Amino acid sequence: MPSQLWPYSSPGIPDDLFEHLPGIPLSQREIRLLLIAQLRLQPDTVLWDIGAGTGTIPVEVGLLCPQGRIIAVERDEEVANLIRRNCDRFEVKNVEVIEGSAPDCLHDVKQTPQRVCIEGGRPIQEILQTVWHYLPSSGRVVATAANLESLYAISQCFAQLQARNIEVVQSAVNRLETRGFSQTLAAVDPIFILSGEKLD
């Protein structure tokens, strides 16, 4: 269901429409589009978003999947409240915010995920192994890596878990910016997006 702030049925909400806090990660629009494409959502998808940050993915998915359920996991209370405020801004009603550190808090989530998005988190391999336990057959995980260490850790864990249909995409996005009297293309920080499926 589109909201008054974003009255469209397509994803890609501009970054500046979200409330954000200094130092809190915000998945930029072009990266969100890649993440959402890799999630392969259905109208009633149950999604766990771990390390939800500003709440951009929960808001976008909440609008795209009106019959779905999104569980946004965030360990910091102030950031969790930011996610709630952004959901309110966009009139998104199908997001539940869980305050806690993954993977420990995941055992208390009552709805089993069909899709999992992992945006950050230091114990990435532990988080991956935990969510894998809850995923049904054909469940899908999409994880981001901002550095080579995280890329290696996620790749290694996917191999140990015998994930199937693994894909790795590196973003390369440039945005037009005005600097003084001229316009120039500025690069958005590249990020790796890894996805894999649980096939029994």
N, C-alpha and C positions, 0 to 999 in steps of 0.2 A: 504494500500500500504506500503510494507516494505521500510525502508530508508537505505542508505548506512551504517549508524552507527548501525542500528539494522535490518539486512536483513532477518527477520523471520516473519512468520504470526502468531506466538503465543506471548502472553504477557509475561512479566517477565523480563523487561530490568534491568540489574544490576544497583544498586544505583550509582556506581561511574562513570557511563556514563553520568549522569546528572550534569549540572553545579548547584552548590548550594552555598548559603550564610550562614555564621555562624548565628545560632539562628533561621533560617527559617525552618519550619517543612518540612520534606521530608517523604512521605509515603513509608516505606521500601518495598522492592520487594514482600515479602511473604504476607504482609498486602494488597498491591495493588491487588495481585492475588485473595484474598478473596473478596475484594471490587468489583472487576470487575465481578467475578462470581455472586455476589448478585445483581448486576445491571441488569443482563439478557438483554444484549444489542442485537440490531439488526443492520444490515448494515447501515441503514439510521436513527438511533436513534438521537434525539435531547436531549443532556444532559446538565444540569446546574451543574457545580462543584463549590460549594460555600465554600470559604476558600481554594482556590486552591494551596496556598503555593508555592512550587518549580515548580509545574506544571506537576508532574509525571502522575497523572490520566488523565489530558487532552492529554498529549502526547500518552500514551498507548491507550486510547480510540480513539484518532484521527487516529492512525495507524490501529486499529481494525475495525473501522467503516468509511471507506473512503467516503461513501455517507452521513455520518452523520454530525451533527453540534454540536460543543462543546462550551459552554459559560463558561469561567473561570472567576469567580468573586473573586477579591482580593482588599482589601482596601488600601494597601500600594503601592505607585507608584514604589518604587525600586523593590518590590517583583513582581509586575505586569510586569515590564520589564524583570525580571528573567524568568518568564513564557514564555514571547515572545522569549527570547533567546533560551530557551530549545526547544520550538517548531521549531525554525529555525535550531537548531542542528540536529533534527530528520526529518527535511523537512516536517513538519506537517502544512498543509495549511487550515484545516477546524476548527481551534480554534479561537474564538474571546475573547479577554481579556477585561473585564469590570472593571474599577477602581471605587470602591465605597464600602460603608458599607452596608451589608445585615442586615435587609430586605429592607431598604429604596430604594436602587438602583435597586432592582428587578423589580420595576414598569416600568422602562425604557427599559427592555429587550423585543425585538420585537418578538422573537421566543418562542413559548410555549414549555415547556419541556415535554418529555415523561418519562425521568428518571432524578432524582436529587440526587447528592452526596453531603453530608454536612460533611466537615472535619473541625470541630471546629466552633468557633463563640460563644460569650458569650450569646447573646439573642437567645439561641437555640430554645426555644419554640416559640418565635415570628417568627423566620426564618421558622420553620416547618409549622406554621399556614399560613404564607404567600405563601410558595411554594405550599401548598396543594390546595390553591385557584386556582392556575394556572394549576395544573395537570389534565389531562383528566382521564376519567374512565379507569382503569387498569394501570394508571401511577404508578410509583414505586419510593420510596425514600429509600436511603441507608445512614445511618448516623453513625459516629464513636464517641465513648466515651472513654476517657482515664482515667476517674475516676468515682466513684459511684454516685456523684452528677449529672454528665451529663447523666449517664445511667438512673437514676431515672427520670430526666427531659424529656428525649426523650421517655421513656416508658410511662410516664404520658400523654404526648402530643399525642402519637399514640392512647392511649385509648380514649382521648377526641375527636380525629378526626375520631374515629371508623375505624381505619386502619384494613385491613384484611391481612391474610397470613403473620402475623408477625413472623420474625425469629430473634433470638439473638445468635451470635457466639462470643466466646472469643478466641482470638488467643493465641497459646502457641508455639512459634517458637524458636529454638536454632540454632545458626550458629557456624560452626567450625572456631576457631581463633587460630593463632599462638602467643604464649606468651613466649618470651625467646626461650628456646630450646624445648618446649613442645607444643602440640596442645590440646585445650580444647573446650568444647561446652559452648558458652555464650548465655544467653537468650536475645531475643529481647523484649523490653517493651511490655507487653500484652495490648491488646486493645479490646474493645467491638465493634462489628459491628451489628447494628440493621437495619432491613429492613421491609418495610410494603407497602401494595398496597392500592390504592384508588379504591374501587369498589362501584359504585352507585347502 
